[in-house]
Amino acid sequence: DKVNVNGGAIAVGHPFGMTGARITGTLINGLQFHDKQFGLETMCVGGGQGMAMVIERLS
């Protein structure tokens, strides 16, 4: 199994100001395509911060 089969920001592009929306959209599409219930999104933020978000697909 591969962690990110779609590639990361380097492979897909790193649009300034909308990285989070792109990652979330890719994750939601991936959950539907692979028929999975849960997905994990992680991002680094300026100033050495970071965050993670778990998304659950309801149907």
Backbone as CSV, one residue per row, in Angstrom:
resi,resn,N_x,N_y,N_z,CA_x,CA_y,CA_z,C_x,C_y,C_z
1,ASP,0.838,-1.182,0.000,0.000,0.000,0.000,0.881,1.243,0.000
2,LYS,0.441,2.237,-0.743,1.143,3.512,-0.780,0.377,4.519,0.068
3,VAL,1.114,5.403,0.727,0.491,6.398,1.590,-0.282,7.428,0.768
4,ASN,0.329,7.983,-0.283,-0.329,9.001,-1.099,-0.105,8.675,-2.567
5,VAL,-1.012,7.929,-3.142,-0.856,7.485,-4.530,-1.032,8.624,-5.524
6,ASN,-1.601,9.754,-5.114,-1.804,10.898,-6.000,-0.638,11.875,-5.983
7,GLY,0.353,11.641,-5.141,1.467,12.578,-5.027,1.126,13.688,-4.051
8,GLY,2.131,14.426,-3.671,1.929,15.514,-2.725,1.942,16.863,-3.415
9,ALA,2.248,17.904,-2.650,2.227,19.267,-3.175,3.252,19.468,-4.287
10,ILE,4.358,18.761,-4.238,5.369,18.903,-5.285,4.858,18.306,-6.590
11,ALA,4.201,17.156,-6.532,3.717,16.489,-7.745,2.491,17.178,-8.334
12,VAL,1.584,17.634,-7.487,0.318,18.195,-7.945,0.405,19.708,-8.134
13,GLY,1.248,20.356,-7.378,1.352,21.812,-7.399,1.001,22.362,-6.028
14,HIS,1.523,23.517,-5.721,1.330,24.116,-4.400,0.744,25.514,-4.579
15,PRO,-0.563,25.609,-4.847,-1.170,26.922,-5.073,-1.214,27.737,-3.786
16,PHE,-0.658,28.912,-3.817,-0.597,29.768,-2.632,-2.007,30.128,-2.167
17,GLY,-2.311,29.869,-0.917,-3.582,30.273,-0.334,-4.719,29.274,-0.446
18,MET,-4.531,28.164,-1.141,-5.631,27.193,-1.226,-5.158,25.758,-1.048
19,THR,-4.025,25.589,-0.448,-3.487,24.249,-0.240,-4.458,23.368,0.541
20,GLY,-5.027,23.891,1.612,-5.949,23.107,2.435,-7.176,22.647,1.671
21,ALA,-7.735,23.523,0.856,-8.913,23.155,0.062,-8.561,22.073,-0.953
22,ARG,-7.393,22.166,-1.566,-6.978,21.162,-2.550,-6.776,19.811,-1.883
23,ILE,-6.119,19.801,-0.746,-5.874,18.543,-0.042,-7.198,17.925,0.421
24,THR,-8.101,18.734,0.952,-9.396,18.230,1.408,-10.207,17.662,0.250
25,GLY,-10.239,18.377,-0.863,-10.960,17.885,-2.040,-10.396,16.582,-2.562
26,THR,-9.068,16.483,-2.613,-8.419,15.248,-3.063,-8.743,14.096,-2.118
27,LEU,-8.742,14.367,-0.817,-9.052,13.332,0.169,-10.494,12.846,0.029
28,ILE,-11.433,13.766,-0.112,-12.843,13.385,-0.251,-13.057,12.564,-1.519
29,ASN,-12.462,12.987,-2.619,-12.574,12.219,-3.866,-11.951,10.834,-3.717
30,GLY,-10.817,10.749,-3.024,-10.161,9.462,-2.805,-10.988,8.521,-1.947
31,LEU,-11.653,9.054,-0.925,-12.518,8.221,-0.085,-13.649,7.622,-0.903
32,GLN,-14.232,8.426,-1.767,-15.324,7.929,-2.602,-14.813,6.913,-3.624
33,PHE,-13.697,7.212,-4.277,-13.153,6.333,-5.317,-12.778,4.962,-4.762
34,HIS,-12.167,4.947,-3.561,-11.702,3.694,-2.965,-12.738,3.079,-2.019
35,ASP,-13.912,3.701,-1.893,-14.995,3.233,-1.025,-14.512,3.034,0.409
36,LYS,-13.877,4.068,0.950,-13.376,4.044,2.327,-14.209,4.974,3.192
37,GLN,-14.165,4.765,4.504,-14.971,5.558,5.426,-14.189,6.712,6.051
38,PHE,-12.900,6.493,6.380,-12.114,7.507,7.076,-10.886,7.904,6.273
39,GLY,-10.510,9.174,6.393,-9.297,9.671,5.768,-8.605,10.646,6.706
40,LEU,-7.284,10.764,6.590,-6.487,11.654,7.429,-5.785,12.673,6.558
41,GLU,-5.939,13.937,6.911,-5.280,15.038,6.209,-4.322,15.707,7.182
42,THR,-3.090,15.925,6.764,-2.120,16.641,7.586,-1.513,17.767,6.768
43,MET,-1.201,18.874,7.433,-0.593,20.023,6.759,0.373,20.722,7.696
44,CYS,1.420,21.273,7.110,2.288,22.163,7.868,1.775,23.582,7.654
45,VAL,1.964,24.407,8.656,1.498,25.787,8.606,2.703,26.670,8.888
46,GLY,2.691,27.888,8.411,3.803,28.803,8.628,4.159,28.945,10.098
47,GLY,5.412,29.197,10.363,5.864,29.406,11.730,6.102,28.128,12.500
48,GLY,6.269,27.006,11.809,6.572,25.749,12.474,5.364,25.036,13.054
49,GLN,4.178,25.473,12.709,2.973,24.830,13.211,2.533,23.725,12.258
50,GLY,1.609,22.914,12.719,1.045,21.862,11.892,-0.338,21.497,12.399
51,MET,-1.082,20.812,11.563,-2.416,20.388,11.979,-2.790,19.105,11.273
52,ALA,-3.773,18.425,11.821,-4.285,17.197,11.213,-5.806,17.207,11.339
53,MET,-6.464,16.565,10.374,-7.919,16.501,10.389,-8.347,15.126,9.889
54,VAL,-9.252,14.486,10.625,-9.830,13.213,10.209,-11.190,13.504,9.585
55,ILE,-11.424,12.948,8.396,-12.695,13.125,7.698,-13.390,11.777,7.625
56,GLU,-14.688,11.762,7.940,-15.490,10.546,7.839,-16.493,10.700,6.705
57,ARG,-16.512,9.734,5.818,-17.487,9.695,4.714,-18.731,8.987,5.229
58,LEU,-19.861,9.672,5.213,-21.076,9.127,5.814,-21.847,8.209,4.889
59,SER,-21.778,8.431,3.593,-22.517,7.543,2.692,-21.838,7.461,1.346
